[in-house]
């Protein structure tokens, strides 16, 4: 039933989220000041709350989440990776940070790790609702498989920048991040 308290976990494709947030911000002339919740080309968290606190949704994410994972990659040494992990941990995430050789490449570890974690947690019954923060159509088979295991899937992303329409439709609910990015309250 909508509004019912359900256990949920969040899985954030941080690379996809960060680059599309930067595109959305540029398109709409929204400033993105670097700080606690944003580091250029590395991570962004456009909420002013912890990721396991109920997000703006009247349907499936009413209770506190079990865990939130953030997957990203950076070009840098072990100290740079450790710093990003600490930043994400401070925001309330279980960080999964991968090293990439070139800044412009996308680390395969991000998509593979997110897929493995979301699917294995579904299989073991660790959540009733998966909150996927991504817009990539490559996640469509993952969402279908998670739903086959009897789980609900909520997708959160930017409606006008990089959202695969099939991903949106295969999910049980979609939450548009455009208004959240635009209001800027998360930057304080």
N, CA, C and O of each residue as an XYZ file, in Angstrom:
752
protein
N       0.837     -1.190      0.000
C       0.000      0.000      0.000
C       0.878      1.248      0.000
O       1.878      1.286      0.717
N       0.534      2.265     -0.780
C       1.278      3.521     -0.749
C       1.284      4.127      0.655
O       0.283      4.072      1.370
N       2.423      4.704      1.038
C       2.564      5.317      2.348
C       2.914      4.339      3.449
O       3.250      4.748      4.560
N       2.840      3.043      3.153
C       3.157      2.004      4.120
C       4.658      2.021      4.408
O       5.458      2.300      3.515
N       5.039      1.727      5.643
C       6.452      1.687      6.003
C       7.075      0.414      5.437
O       6.602     -0.690      5.706
N       8.131      0.574      4.656
C       8.817     -0.559      4.042
C      10.315     -0.379      4.253
O      10.807      0.746      4.348
N      11.030     -1.486      4.324
C      12.485     -1.392      4.408
C      13.026     -1.062      3.028
O      12.544     -1.577      2.019
N      14.038     -0.194      2.995
C      14.605      0.165      1.700
C      16.091      0.427      1.809
O      16.616      0.741      2.877
N      16.751      0.288      0.678
C      18.171      0.582      0.544
C      18.353      1.432     -0.701
O      17.599      1.325     -1.668
N      19.376      2.281     -0.652
C      19.646      3.184     -1.767
C      20.954      2.796     -2.454
O      21.932      2.428     -1.803
N      20.947      2.888     -3.788
C      22.106      2.569     -4.610
C      22.305      3.731     -5.584
O      21.484      3.950     -6.475
N      23.402      4.475     -5.409
C      23.626      5.697     -6.182
C      24.776      5.495     -7.166
O      25.911      5.239     -6.763
N      24.474      5.612     -8.457
C      25.524      5.652     -9.481
C      26.050      7.084     -9.449
O      25.564      7.954    -10.171
N      27.034      7.310     -8.612
C      27.550      8.644     -8.364
C      28.179      9.307     -9.567
O      28.085     10.523     -9.728
N      28.817      8.523    -10.413
C      29.387      9.103    -11.642
C      28.278      9.660    -12.511
O      28.328     10.814    -12.937
N      27.287      8.843    -12.770
C      26.154      9.233    -13.596
C      25.441     10.436    -12.974
O      25.128     11.400    -13.673
N      25.188     10.384    -11.690
C      24.504     11.468    -10.986
C      25.297     12.770    -11.053
O      24.735     13.825    -11.348
N      26.589     12.702    -10.784
C      27.414     13.905    -10.744
C      27.511     14.577    -12.107
O      27.301     15.785    -12.217
N      27.822     13.818    -13.132
C      27.974     14.413    -14.458
C      26.651     14.955    -14.994
O      26.628     16.006    -15.634
N      25.563     14.258    -14.740
C      24.257     14.751    -15.205
C      23.797     15.945    -14.370
O      23.129     16.837    -14.893
N      24.138     15.977    -13.097
C      23.823     17.152    -12.259
C      24.577     18.373    -12.775
O      24.028     19.474    -12.833
N      25.826     18.172    -13.146
C      26.625     19.272    -13.686
C      26.036     19.772    -15.008
O      25.986     20.979    -15.246
N      25.588     18.849    -15.868
C      24.953     19.233    -17.128
C      23.643     19.978    -16.875
O      23.369     21.003    -17.500
N      22.844     19.453    -15.959
C      21.563     20.079    -15.623
C      21.782     21.468    -15.056
O      21.085     22.411    -15.430
N      22.745     21.599    -14.158
C      23.044     22.902    -13.555
C      23.496     23.900    -14.614
O      23.068     25.054    -14.594
N      24.348     23.476    -15.530
C      24.815     24.372    -16.596
C      23.656     24.779    -17.506
O      23.535     25.942    -17.890
N      22.817     23.819    -17.842
C      21.671     24.069    -18.727
C      20.698     25.089    -18.124
O      20.156     25.934    -18.836
N      20.480     25.002    -16.804
C      19.510     25.869    -16.130
C      20.162     27.016    -15.358
O      19.502     27.735    -14.608
N      21.481     27.171    -15.560
C      22.245     28.240    -14.891
C      22.095     28.193    -13.369
O      21.866     29.212    -12.718
N      22.228     26.989    -12.824
C      22.163     26.764    -11.382
C      23.594     26.675    -10.874
O      24.361     25.850    -11.370
N      23.977     27.490     -9.909
C      25.346     27.395     -9.379
C      25.535     26.103     -8.578
O      24.635     25.663     -7.862
N      26.707     25.515     -8.712
C      27.065     24.321     -7.941
C      28.336     24.620     -7.144
O      29.435     24.304     -7.600
N      28.203     25.213     -5.984
C      29.396     25.508     -5.191
C      29.979     24.231     -4.574
O      29.258     23.420     -3.993
N      31.286     24.075     -4.712
C      31.925     22.907     -4.106
C      31.869     23.040     -2.589
O      31.965     24.137     -2.038
N      31.714     21.917     -1.941
C      31.611     21.901     -0.487
C      31.361     20.495      0.003
O      31.762     19.521     -0.634
N      30.709     20.395      1.118
C      30.471     19.110      1.779
C      29.691     18.116      0.905
O      29.951     16.913      0.953
N      28.739     18.616      0.113
C      27.874     17.740     -0.673
C      28.189     17.700     -2.165
O      27.486     17.050     -2.940
N      29.251     18.400     -2.558
C      29.587     18.406     -3.988
C      31.079     18.608     -4.183
O      31.698     19.492     -3.590
N      31.635     17.753     -5.038
C      33.015     17.902     -5.502
C      32.987     17.654     -6.999
O      32.579     16.585     -7.453
N      33.419     18.641     -7.758
C      33.340     18.597     -9.225
C      33.873     17.268     -9.786
O      34.943     16.792     -9.407
N      33.098     16.702    -10.686
C      33.435     15.461    -11.394
C      33.624     14.252    -10.490
O      34.110     13.219    -10.951
N      33.256     14.347     -9.217
C      33.516     13.240     -8.292
C      32.256     12.777     -7.571
O      31.916     11.596     -7.630
N      31.553     13.687     -6.889
C      30.318     13.300     -6.213
C      29.424     14.512     -5.998
O      29.879     15.656     -5.965
N      28.140     14.220     -5.854
C      27.151     15.223     -5.463
C      26.067     14.510     -4.673
O      25.722     13.366     -4.971
N      25.537     15.179     -3.679
C      24.381     14.680     -2.944
C      23.426     15.860     -2.782
O      23.599     16.669     -1.870
N      22.419     15.969     -3.656
C      21.560     17.154     -3.673
C      20.414     17.139     -2.662
O      19.354     17.712     -2.913
N      20.622     16.497     -1.541
C      19.657     16.500     -0.447
C      20.318     17.140      0.765
O      21.534     17.051      0.931
N      19.538     17.772      1.593
C      20.100     18.367      2.813
C      20.048     17.393      3.980
O      20.426     17.749      5.096
N      19.582     16.164      3.740
C      19.487     15.146      4.783
C      20.409     13.968      4.468
O      20.968     13.868      3.376
N      20.550     13.091      5.443
C      21.276     11.842      5.228
C      20.538     11.002      4.189
O      19.321     11.125      4.057
N      21.243     10.161      3.456
C      20.589      9.379      2.408
C      19.602      8.338      2.924
O      18.763      7.868      2.156
N      19.675      7.965      4.193
C      18.739      6.965      4.714
C      17.496      7.591      5.359
O      16.615      6.879      5.843
N      17.434      8.913      5.360
C      16.229      9.601      5.821
C      15.239      9.599      4.659
O      15.642      9.691      3.499
N      13.971      9.496      4.958
C      12.952      9.443      3.908
C      13.116     10.602      2.925
O      13.202     11.765      3.321
N      13.156     10.269      1.669
C      13.300     11.262      0.612
C      11.916     11.748      0.197
O      10.918     11.141      0.585
N      11.829     12.825     -0.582
C      10.514     13.381     -0.909
C       9.691     12.464     -1.802
O       9.693     12.613     -3.024
N       9.000     11.532     -1.202
C       8.162     10.599     -1.947
C       6.995     10.199     -1.065
O       7.193      9.823      0.090
N       5.814     10.274     -1.579
C       4.655      9.875     -0.815
C       4.335      8.404     -0.919
O       3.402      7.933     -0.269
N       5.090      7.658     -1.725
C       4.704      6.268     -1.969
C       5.471      5.236     -1.153
O       4.901      4.624     -0.251
N       6.744      5.032     -1.448
C       7.416      3.847     -0.937
C       8.570      4.080      0.028
O       9.044      3.122      0.638
N       9.031      5.287      0.188
C      10.210      5.528      1.018
C       9.861      6.306      2.286
O      10.538      7.271      2.640
N       8.792      5.871      2.966
C       8.299      6.595      4.140
C       9.147      6.350      5.385
O       9.282      7.249      6.215
N       9.708      5.184      5.532
C      10.496      4.848      6.721
C      11.965      5.198      6.501
O      12.360      5.605      5.408
N      12.758      5.037      7.538
C      14.195      5.267      7.414
C      14.827      4.102      6.650
O      14.477      2.942      6.869
N      15.745      4.417      5.766
C      16.399      3.384      4.963
C      17.386      2.559      5.765
O      17.895      3.004      6.794
N      17.650      1.363      5.290
C      18.580      0.446      5.949
C      20.032      0.858      5.718
O      20.848      0.847      6.639
N      20.336      1.219      4.477
C      21.706      1.526      4.096
C      21.688      2.245      2.756
O      20.775      2.060      1.951
N      22.715      3.072      2.526
C      22.839      3.782      1.252
C      24.265      3.616      0.748
O      25.230      3.889      1.461
N      24.375      3.166     -0.482
C      25.670      2.967     -1.128
C      25.876      4.050     -2.181
O      24.944      4.431     -2.890
N      27.100      4.536     -2.270
C      27.442      5.540     -3.284
C      28.645      5.015     -4.054
O      29.687      4.726     -3.465
N      28.500      4.891     -5.375
C      29.526      4.336     -6.250
C      30.067      5.440     -7.144
O      29.314      6.090     -7.868
N      31.371      5.645     -7.088
C      31.994      6.642     -7.950
C      33.435      6.257     -8.207
O      33.931      5.269     -7.665
N      34.102      7.037     -9.031
C      35.516      6.795     -9.293
C      36.218      8.132     -9.465
O      35.603      9.135     -9.825
N      37.505      8.122     -9.201
C      38.296      9.333     -9.385
C      39.664      8.976     -9.945
O      40.141      7.848     -9.826
N      40.262      9.962    -10.548
C      41.657      9.840    -10.965
C      42.469     10.441     -9.831
O      42.287     11.606     -9.476
N      43.359      9.648     -9.266
C      44.158     10.141     -8.154
C      44.837      9.005     -7.420
O      44.682      7.835     -7.769
N      45.591      9.370     -6.398
C      46.316      8.372     -5.621
C      45.448      7.842     -4.476
O      44.277      8.199     -4.352
N      46.039      6.989     -3.647
C      45.307      6.372     -2.538
C      44.789      7.406     -1.540
O      43.726      7.220     -0.948
N      45.531      8.484     -1.354
C      45.097      9.534     -0.429
C      43.841     10.228     -0.967
O      42.909     10.502     -0.211
N      43.818     10.509     -2.269
C      42.650     11.140     -2.887
C      41.428     10.227     -2.781
O      40.327     10.694     -2.486
N      41.615      8.944     -3.018
C      40.523      7.976     -2.909
C      40.022      7.912     -1.474
O      38.813      7.906     -1.241
N      40.933      7.864     -0.513
C      40.557      7.816      0.903
C      39.795      9.077      1.312
O      38.864      9.009      2.114
N      40.183     10.210      0.770
C      39.505     11.473      1.087
C      38.063     11.454      0.588
O      37.149     11.852      1.311
N      37.857     10.992     -0.644
C      36.501     10.916     -1.200
C      35.672      9.908     -0.406
O      34.501     10.160     -0.123
N      36.260      8.782     -0.048
C      35.539      7.805      0.773
C      35.099      8.430      2.091
O      33.967      8.225      2.530
N      35.978      9.181      2.717
C      35.652      9.845      3.985
C      34.531     10.864      3.786
O      33.605     10.940      4.593
N      34.617     11.648      2.706
C      33.567     12.637      2.408
C      32.205     11.966      2.263
O      31.211     12.442      2.813
N      32.161     10.874      1.532
C      30.898     10.161      1.322
C      30.412      9.494      2.599
O      29.212      9.473      2.871
N      31.327      8.956      3.377
C      30.964      8.350      4.655
C      30.375      9.406      5.593
O      29.406      9.142      6.305
N      30.967     10.600      5.587
C      30.462     11.704      6.409
C      29.035     12.105      6.011
O      28.274     12.605      6.839
N      28.683     11.884      4.753
C      27.329     12.180      4.285
C      26.339     11.061      4.606
O      25.139     11.215      4.381
N      26.832      9.933      5.132
C      25.954      8.831      5.512
C      25.937      7.659      4.555
O      25.061      6.798      4.641
N      26.893      7.615      3.646
C      26.948      6.534      2.662
C      27.956      5.456      3.050
O      28.892      5.697      3.812
N      27.737      4.265      2.504
C      28.768      3.242      2.450
C      29.441      3.475      1.106
O      28.897      3.102      0.067
N      30.629      4.092      1.117
C      31.247      4.510     -0.149
C      31.972      3.383     -0.865
O      32.651      2.559     -0.253
N      31.806      3.375     -2.170
C      32.516      2.457     -3.054
C      33.222      3.336     -4.092
O      32.605      3.771     -5.065
N      34.497      3.590     -3.884
C      35.236      4.520     -4.738
C      36.302      3.752     -5.512
O      37.127      3.053     -4.924
N      36.277      3.888     -6.820
C      37.187      3.172     -7.697
C      38.181      4.136     -8.325
O      37.882      5.310     -8.548
N      39.357      3.620     -8.601
C      40.417      4.414     -9.225
C      40.301      4.283    -10.735
O      40.146      3.184    -11.267
N      40.380      5.431    -11.426
C      40.399      5.383    -12.883
C      41.692      6.003    -13.379
O      42.279      6.867    -12.728
N      42.126      5.542    -14.550
C      43.400      5.957    -15.113
C      43.296      7.336    -15.746
O      44.169      8.182    -15.552
N      42.222      7.562    -16.508
C      42.030      8.851    -17.179
C      40.739      9.492    -16.683
O      39.746      8.804    -16.447
N      40.761     10.794    -16.530
C      39.608     11.535    -16.007
C      38.358     11.331    -16.854
O      37.251     11.253    -16.322
N      38.534     11.245    -18.171
C      37.359     11.183    -19.037
C      36.742      9.796    -19.163
O      35.673      9.662    -19.760
N      37.373      8.771    -18.624
C      36.812      7.425    -18.732
C      35.852      7.151    -17.583
O      35.942      7.767    -16.520
N      34.934      6.220    -17.811
C      34.003      5.787    -16.777
C      34.514      4.456    -16.244
O      34.819      3.545    -17.014
N      34.604      4.350    -14.945
C      35.095      3.110    -14.331
C      34.015      2.039    -14.396
O      32.884      2.268    -13.969
N      34.355      0.887    -14.921
C      33.405     -0.222    -15.017
C      33.012     -0.744    -13.633
O      31.926     -1.297    -13.459
N      33.891     -0.567    -12.659
C      33.601     -1.049    -11.315
C      32.352     -0.439    -10.723
O      31.688     -1.070     -9.900
N      32.015      0.785    -11.128
C      30.832      1.465    -10.591
C      29.573      0.684    -10.938
O      28.832      0.279    -10.042
N      29.320      0.467    -12.228
C      28.104     -0.218    -12.667
C      28.053     -1.658    -12.167
O      27.007     -2.132    -11.724
N      29.182     -2.346    -12.240
C      29.224     -3.755    -11.837
C      28.979     -3.904    -10.342
O      28.206     -4.767     -9.925
N      29.621     -3.079     -9.536
C      29.444     -3.173     -8.082
C      28.028     -2.806     -7.659
O      27.440     -3.468     -6.804
N      27.482     -1.751     -8.258
C      26.112     -1.364     -7.941
C      25.157     -2.509     -8.275
O      24.295     -2.861     -7.470
N      25.315     -3.080     -9.454
C      24.456     -4.182     -9.887
C      24.574     -5.378     -8.946
O      23.565     -5.952     -8.536
N      25.798     -5.748     -8.610
C      26.030     -6.882     -7.709
C      25.372     -6.640     -6.351
O      24.690     -7.517     -5.821
N      25.579     -5.453     -5.794
C      25.040     -5.158     -4.464
C      23.512     -5.094     -4.459
O      22.869     -5.664     -3.577
N      22.936     -4.407     -5.433
C      21.477     -4.274     -5.471
C      20.806     -5.632     -5.645
O      19.782     -5.912     -5.022
N      21.388     -6.465     -6.492
C      20.821     -7.791     -6.741
C      21.029     -8.735     -5.560
O      20.105     -9.452     -5.179
N      22.221     -8.746     -4.979
C      22.464     -9.674     -3.856
C      21.638     -9.286     -2.630
O      21.132    -10.164     -1.930
N      21.492     -7.989     -2.359
C      20.655     -7.570     -1.228
C      19.188     -7.921     -1.476
O      18.467     -8.248     -0.534
N      18.738     -7.857     -2.731
C      17.368     -8.273     -3.055
C      17.207     -9.766     -2.828
O      16.225    -10.207     -2.232
N      18.170    -10.540     -3.302
C      18.123    -11.994     -3.170
C      18.068    -12.417     -1.700
O      17.324    -13.330     -1.343
N      18.848    -11.760     -0.856
C      18.876    -12.105      0.563
C      17.758    -11.457      1.379
O      17.674    -11.661      2.590
N      16.906    -10.680      0.722
C      15.745    -10.091      1.392
C      16.087     -8.962      2.347
O      15.375     -8.744      3.327
N      17.159     -8.247      2.077
C      17.581     -7.170      2.974
C      16.739     -5.910      2.833
O      16.830     -5.017      3.675
N      15.938     -5.820      1.808
C      15.067     -4.658      1.615
C      13.809     -5.066      0.884
O      13.750     -6.118      0.247
N      12.790     -4.203      0.988
C      11.558     -4.372      0.221
C      11.530     -3.434     -0.980
O      10.901     -3.722     -1.998
N      12.235     -2.285     -0.839
C      12.278     -1.280     -1.900
C      13.730     -0.909     -2.168
O      14.491     -0.610     -1.247
N      14.097     -0.935     -3.435
C      15.413     -0.448     -3.852
C      15.224      0.951     -4.413
O      14.362      1.181     -5.261
N      16.027      1.873     -3.939
C      16.019      3.230     -4.472
C      17.270      3.360     -5.338
O      18.387      3.398     -4.823
N      17.078      3.426     -6.636
C      18.173      3.518     -7.599
C      18.300      4.957     -8.058
O      17.378      5.510     -8.657
N      19.438      5.559     -7.778
C      19.695      6.929     -8.211
C      20.607      6.829     -9.430
O      21.832      6.785     -9.313
N      19.982      6.794    -10.589
C      20.691      6.623    -11.853
C      19.721      6.881    -12.992
O      18.504      6.858    -12.804
N      20.269      7.127    -14.172
C      19.417      7.345    -15.333
C      19.782      6.481    -16.521
O      19.158      6.575    -17.578
N      20.784      5.645    -16.355
C      21.363      4.843    -17.433
C      20.470      3.653    -17.789
O      20.056      2.893    -16.914
N      20.182      3.505    -19.070
C      19.364      2.399    -19.543
C      19.986      1.030    -19.324
O      19.285      0.021    -19.391
N      21.293      0.974    -19.063
C      21.943     -0.303    -18.785
C      21.391     -0.954    -17.516
O      21.583     -2.152    -17.305
N      20.713     -0.183    -16.673
C      20.155     -0.725    -15.433
C      18.773     -1.351    -15.605
O      18.236     -1.915    -14.652
N      18.192     -1.264    -16.791
C      16.856     -1.827    -17.020
C      16.806     -3.322    -16.682
O      15.904     -3.732    -15.951
N      17.737     -4.163    -17.182
C      17.678     -5.583    -16.815
C      17.833     -5.813    -15.303
O      17.215     -6.723    -14.752
N      18.642     -5.006    -14.645
C      18.797     -5.114    -13.190
C      17.469     -4.841    -12.493
O      17.057     -5.603    -11.618
N      16.804     -3.766    -12.875
C      15.521     -3.420    -12.255
C      14.505     -4.529    -12.487
O      13.770     -4.899    -11.572
N      14.459     -5.060    -13.699
C      13.519     -6.146    -13.996
C      13.802     -7.368    -13.129
O      12.873     -8.018    -12.650
N      15.074     -7.682    -12.925
C      15.428     -8.843    -12.103
C      15.099     -8.604    -10.630
O      14.603     -9.508     -9.957
N      15.362     -7.424    -10.129
C      15.037     -7.098     -8.737
C      13.518     -7.180     -8.527
O      13.053     -7.689     -7.507
N      12.764     -6.682     -9.490
C      11.303     -6.771     -9.390
C      10.829     -8.224     -9.468
O       9.833     -8.590     -8.844
N      11.541     -9.044    -10.231
C      11.204    -10.473    -10.319
C      11.349    -11.147     -8.966
O      10.688    -12.148     -8.690
N      12.212    -10.597     -8.124
C      12.395    -11.093     -6.755
C      11.354    -10.514     -5.798
O      11.449    -10.702     -4.586
N      10.367     -9.815     -6.340
C       9.269     -9.304     -5.531
C       9.527     -7.966     -4.858
O       8.791     -7.576     -3.952
N      10.563     -7.262     -5.291
C      10.903     -5.974     -4.687
C      10.338     -4.831     -5.533
O      10.097     -4.981     -6.731
N      10.136     -3.700     -4.884
C       9.753     -2.476     -5.579
C      11.021     -1.700     -5.898
O      12.018     -1.811     -5.184
N      10.986     -0.911     -6.971
C      12.149     -0.100     -7.330
C      11.697      1.339     -7.603
O      10.811      1.596     -8.418
N      12.338      2.253     -6.891
C      12.118      3.681     -7.089
C      13.351      4.224     -7.796
O      14.479      3.952     -7.385
N      13.139      4.981     -8.847
C      14.242      5.617     -9.571
C      14.199      7.109     -9.288
O      13.148      7.744     -9.369
N      15.362      7.657     -8.954
C      15.490      9.102     -8.766
C      16.551      9.597     -9.736
O      17.669      9.085     -9.770
N      16.179     10.614    -10.533
C      17.137     11.177    -11.471
C      16.579     12.473    -12.045
O      15.502     12.926    -11.660
N      17.326     13.057    -12.967
C      16.928     14.298    -13.617
C      16.058     13.969    -14.814
O      16.482     13.239    -15.709
N      14.848     14.499    -14.839
C      13.896     14.142    -15.899
C      14.316     14.656    -17.269
O      13.896     14.106    -18.287
N      15.131     15.693    -17.313
C      15.459     16.295    -18.610
C      16.925     16.155    -19.003
O      17.394     16.854    -19.901
N      17.656     15.255    -18.338
C      19.086     15.150    -18.644
C      19.598     13.739    -18.363
O      19.946     13.409    -17.230
N      19.640     12.929    -19.387
C      20.262     11.621    -19.265
C      19.386     10.514    -18.723
O      19.880      9.417    -18.463
N      18.101     10.765    -18.545
C      17.210      9.722    -18.050
C      16.743      8.867    -19.215
O      16.125      9.367    -20.155
N      17.037      7.586    -19.152
C      16.564      6.659    -20.162
C      15.065      6.444    -19.931
O      14.673      6.058    -18.830
N      14.217      6.682    -20.941
C      12.772      6.566    -20.729
C      12.326      5.154    -20.357
O      11.344      4.992    -19.633
N      13.024      4.143    -20.835
C      12.668      2.769    -20.480
C      12.960      2.505    -19.014
O      12.182      1.828    -18.342
N      14.072      3.031    -18.505
C      14.387      2.871    -17.078
C      13.287      3.491    -16.229
O      12.835      2.888    -15.256
N      12.862      4.675    -16.591
C      11.799      5.349    -15.836
C      10.540      4.493    -15.805
O       9.920      4.339    -14.752
N      10.161      3.940    -16.940
C       8.909      3.184    -17.027
C       8.964      1.812    -16.386
O       7.932      1.291    -15.961
N      10.143      1.216    -16.307
C      10.247     -0.111    -15.710
C      10.223     -0.038    -14.173
O       9.944     -1.033    -13.504
N      10.515      1.140    -13.629
C      10.509      1.313    -12.173
C       9.084      1.525    -11.657
O       8.190      1.910    -12.412
N       8.888      1.272    -10.378
C       7.571      1.428     -9.770
C       7.234      2.882     -9.469
O       6.062      3.250     -9.392
N       8.251      3.698     -9.302
C       8.049      5.113     -9.025
C       9.250      5.882     -9.554
O      10.368      5.366     -9.584
N       9.008      7.120     -9.970
C      10.083      7.996    -10.408
C      10.019      9.297     -9.629
O       8.950      9.887     -9.475
N      11.175      9.742     -9.135
C      11.281     11.017     -8.433
C      12.254     11.891     -9.212
O      13.412     11.528     -9.414
N      11.765     13.047     -9.644
C      12.561     13.983    -10.437
C      13.460     14.806     -9.510
O      12.971     15.443     -8.577
N      14.755     14.793     -9.762
C      15.707     15.547     -8.951
C      15.891     16.992     -9.415
O      16.565     17.766     -8.736
N      15.313     17.374    -10.548
C      15.465     18.749    -11.041
C      15.045     19.802    -10.019
O      15.812     20.732     -9.767
N      13.852     19.693     -9.418
C      13.452     20.724     -8.450
C      14.385     20.790     -7.240
O      14.642     21.867     -6.702
N      14.878     19.655     -6.827
C      15.778     19.599     -5.679
C      17.095     20.308     -5.973
O      17.597     21.062     -5.140
N      17.650     20.068     -7.145
C      18.896     20.720     -7.541
C      18.681     22.229     -7.684
O      19.532     23.029     -7.296
N      17.544     22.594     -8.240
C      17.269     24.002     -8.507
C      17.053     24.828     -7.244
O      17.417     26.003     -7.210
N      16.459     24.228     -6.193
C      16.152     25.048     -5.026
C      17.383     25.415     -4.217
O      17.354     26.389     -3.464
N      18.471     24.653     -4.353
C      19.745     25.015     -3.747
C      19.836     24.901     -2.251
O      20.888     25.205     -1.688
N      18.773     24.472     -1.569
C      18.801     24.377     -0.105
C      19.865     23.385      0.389
O      20.391     23.523      1.494
N      20.168     22.396     -0.437
C      21.136     21.365     -0.062
C      22.572     21.901      0.024
O      23.428     21.247      0.619
N      22.854     23.072     -0.554
C      24.213     23.605     -0.571
C      24.607     24.257      0.741
O      25.780     24.572      0.940
N      23.661     24.464      1.636
C      23.962     25.149      2.898
C      24.440     24.205      3.970
O      24.732     24.635      5.086
